[in-house]
Amino acid sequence: MKTDIRTYRKLFLSTFQLSACTFGGGFVMIPLMKKKFVDGLHWIEEQEMMDLTAIAQSSPGAIAVNAAILVGYRLAGITGALVTALASVLPPLIIISIISCFYKAFREHALVTMVMVGMLAGVAAVLCDVVLTMGASVVKERKVLPIMILAASFIAVHFFKINIGLVILVCGVLGAADSFRQKKRKEKERDLC
C-alpha cells in the first residue's frame, strides 16, 4: 500500500472517528474497524482482520488500542502504528477529561442514569454481534480443532470459571502447535512430489 500524507491523514481520521463514536470498549470497536478498513476502504482482507483481532485480544492492554496499532502497522508500518495509537487514545482522553470536570454534578442525575442503561443495552447487542460474527467465521472454516477449541474455551470460562488469561494462553499454544503441524505436513507433501 502506498503511504503518503493522505494515507496517514485518512488512517488518523478514520481511527479517531471510530474511537470517538464507540461506547462500550474494544469489542465494540472491532466490528466497526472491520466495516471501515475491510468492507469500506478494502485496505485489509477479512481473514487478516480476524487474525489481527486475535492478536490484539491476546496482547496485554486495551483491545481497541491494540487492534488500532496492529491495523496501523499492517497498513503503514511503525509510523502508521503511531498514528493509529494516537488516534485511538485521544478521543477517550478528551471525553474522560471533560466528564471528570462535571462528574460530581451529574453522577446521580436521573437522565444520565437512563442514558447509561440505554447505552448498556446497545453495547450488549454489539457484543453479541461480535461473538456471532467471530464464532461463525470459525465454524465456516469447518476445521475440527478450532471448533473444539471454541467450544472448550466457552465451557472452561463459563462453567468452570477458569481464568480467561490461562484459556487464551492454552488456545495460543494449541493454535501454534496446529500451525506447526500443518506446516510440517505441507513440507513433507512437497518433498514427496
C-alpha positions as CSV (number, residue, x, y, z in Angstrom):
1,M,0.0,0.0,0.0
2,K,1.3,3.4,-0.9
3,T,1.9,5.5,2.2
4,D,1.9,9.3,1.9
5,I,0.5,12.1,4.0
6,R,-3.0,11.5,2.7
7,T,-2.9,7.9,3.8
8,Y,-1.8,8.9,7.3
9,R,-4.5,11.5,7.4
10,K,-7.2,9.0,6.3
11,L,-5.8,6.5,8.8
12,F,-5.8,9.0,11.6
13,L,-9.3,10.4,10.9
14,S,-10.8,7.0,10.4
15,T,-9.4,5.7,13.7
16,F,-10.2,8.9,15.5
17,Q,-13.8,8.8,14.3
18,L,-14.2,5.2,15.3
19,S,-12.7,5.8,18.7
20,A,-14.8,8.9,19.4
21,C,-18.1,7.2,18.4
22,T,-17.5,3.9,20.1
23,F,-19.0,3.4,23.5
24,G,-18.6,0.0,25.3
25,G,-14.9,-0.8,24.8
26,G,-12.7,-2.6,22.3
27,F,-15.1,-5.4,21.4
28,V,-17.5,-2.7,20.1
29,M,-14.7,-1.0,18.1
30,I,-13.6,-4.2,16.4
31,P,-16.7,-4.7,14.1
32,L,-16.6,-1.0,13.3
33,M,-12.9,-1.3,12.3
34,K,-13.9,-4.3,10.1
35,K,-16.6,-2.3,8.4
36,K,-14.3,0.6,7.9
37,F,-11.0,-1.0,6.8
38,V,-12.2,-4.3,5.3
39,D,-15.7,-3.5,3.9
40,G,-15.4,0.2,3.3
41,L,-11.8,1.0,2.3
42,H,-10.8,-2.5,1.3
43,W,-7.3,-2.0,2.9
44,I,-7.3,-5.3,4.7
45,E,-8.8,-8.8,3.9
46,E,-11.4,-10.2,6.3
47,Q,-9.3,-13.1,7.4
48,E,-6.4,-10.8,8.2
49,M,-8.6,-8.6,10.3
50,M,-9.7,-11.7,12.2
51,D,-6.1,-12.6,12.8
52,L,-5.2,-9.0,13.9
53,T,-8.2,-9.1,16.3
54,A,-7.0,-12.4,17.8
55,I,-3.5,-10.9,18.3
56,A,-5.0,-7.7,19.8
57,Q,-7.2,-9.7,22.2
58,S,-4.4,-11.9,23.4
59,S,-2.0,-9.0,23.9
60,P,-1.9,-7.0,27.2
61,G,-3.7,-3.7,27.2
62,A,-6.9,-2.3,25.8
63,I,-8.1,-4.4,22.8
64,A,-9.2,-1.3,20.9
65,V,-5.8,0.4,21.1
66,N,-4.0,-2.9,20.4
67,A,-6.2,-3.5,17.3
68,A,-5.7,0.0,16.1
69,I,-2.0,-0.3,16.5
70,L,-1.9,-3.6,14.6
71,V,-4.1,-2.2,11.8
72,G,-1.9,0.9,11.5
73,Y,1.3,-1.2,11.5
74,R,-0.1,-3.5,8.9
75,L,-1.1,-0.6,6.6
76,A,1.7,1.9,7.1
77,G,4.5,0.4,9.3
78,I,5.7,1.9,12.5
79,T,4.5,5.4,11.6
80,G,1.0,4.0,10.9
81,A,1.0,2.3,14.2
82,L,1.9,5.5,16.0
83,V,-0.7,7.4,14.0
84,T,-3.5,4.9,14.9
85,A,-2.3,4.6,18.5
86,L,-2.7,8.4,18.9
87,A,-6.0,8.5,17.1
88,S,-7.4,5.7,19.2
89,V,-6.3,7.2,22.5
90,L,-7.1,10.9,22.0
91,P,-11.0,10.7,22.0
92,P,-11.3,8.8,25.2
93,L,-8.7,11.0,26.8
94,I,-10.6,14.2,25.8
95,I,-14.0,12.8,26.7
96,I,-12.9,11.5,30.1
97,S,-11.1,14.8,30.9
98,I,-14.3,16.7,30.2
99,I,-16.5,14.3,32.1
100,S,-14.3,14.3,35.1
101,C,-14.8,18.1,35.4
102,F,-18.5,17.7,35.7
103,Y,-18.8,14.2,37.2
104,K,-19.8,15.3,40.6
105,A,-22.6,17.5,39.2
106,F,-24.4,14.8,37.2
107,R,-23.4,11.4,38.7
108,E,-26.8,11.0,40.4
109,H,-28.9,12.7,37.7
110,A,-31.8,10.6,36.6
111,L,-31.4,11.4,32.9
112,V,-27.7,10.4,33.0
113,T,-28.7,7.1,34.7
114,M,-31.3,6.3,32.0
115,V,-28.8,7.2,29.2
116,M,-26.2,4.8,30.7
117,V,-28.8,2.0,31.0
118,G,-29.7,2.5,27.3
119,M,-26.1,2.5,26.3
120,L,-25.5,-0.7,28.2
121,A,-28.3,-2.4,26.2
122,G,-26.7,-1.2,22.9
123,V,-23.3,-2.3,23.9
124,A,-24.7,-5.8,24.8
125,A,-26.2,-6.0,21.3
126,V,-22.9,-5.1,19.6
127,L,-21.0,-7.6,21.8
128,C,-23.5,-10.3,20.7
129,D,-22.9,-9.3,17.1
130,V,-19.1,-9.7,17.6
131,V,-19.4,-13.1,19.2
132,L,-21.7,-14.4,16.5
133,T,-19.6,-13.0,13.7
134,M,-16.3,-14.3,15.1
135,G,-17.9,-17.6,16.0
136,A,-19.5,-18.0,12.6
137,S,-16.1,-17.4,10.9
138,V,-14.6,-20.2,12.9
139,V,-17.4,-22.6,12.2
140,K,-17.5,-21.6,8.5
141,E,-13.9,-22.9,8.1
142,R,-15.2,-26.4,9.1
143,K,-12.0,-27.3,10.8
144,V,-12.4,-29.6,13.7
145,L,-9.7,-28.3,16.0
146,P,-10.8,-24.6,16.0
147,I,-14.4,-25.6,16.6
148,M,-13.3,-27.8,19.5
149,I,-11.2,-25.0,20.9
150,L,-14.1,-22.6,20.6
151,A,-16.5,-24.9,22.5
152,A,-13.9,-25.9,25.1
153,S,-13.0,-22.3,25.8
154,F,-16.6,-21.3,26.3
155,I,-17.2,-24.2,28.6
156,A,-13.9,-23.6,30.6
157,V,-14.7,-19.9,31.2
158,H,-18.5,-20.1,31.6
159,F,-19.0,-23.3,33.6
160,F,-15.7,-23.9,35.3
161,K,-14.7,-20.3,35.8
162,I,-11.1,-20.9,34.6
163,N,-9.1,-17.7,34.3
164,I,-9.5,-16.2,30.8
165,G,-5.8,-15.4,30.6
166,L,-5.0,-19.1,31.0
167,V,-7.6,-20.0,28.4
168,I,-6.1,-17.6,25.9
169,L,-2.6,-18.9,26.6
170,V,-3.7,-22.5,26.1
171,C,-5.6,-21.6,22.9
172,G,-2.5,-19.8,21.6
173,V,-0.3,-22.8,22.3
174,L,-2.8,-25.1,20.6
175,G,-3.1,-22.8,17.6
176,A,0.7,-22.6,17.3
177,A,1.1,-26.3,17.6
178,D,-1.5,-26.9,14.9
179,S,0.0,-24.4,12.6
180,F,3.5,-26.0,13.1
181,R,1.9,-29.5,12.4
182,Q,0.3,-28.2,9.2
183,K,3.5,-26.6,8.0
184,K,5.5,-29.8,8.6
185,R,2.8,-31.8,6.7
186,K,2.9,-29.4,3.7
187,E,6.7,-29.6,3.7
188,K,6.5,-33.4,3.7
189,E,4.0,-33.5,0.9
190,R,6.1,-31.1,-1.1
191,D,9.2,-33.3,-0.6
192,L,7.2,-36.4,-1.8
193,C,6.3,-34.7,-5.1
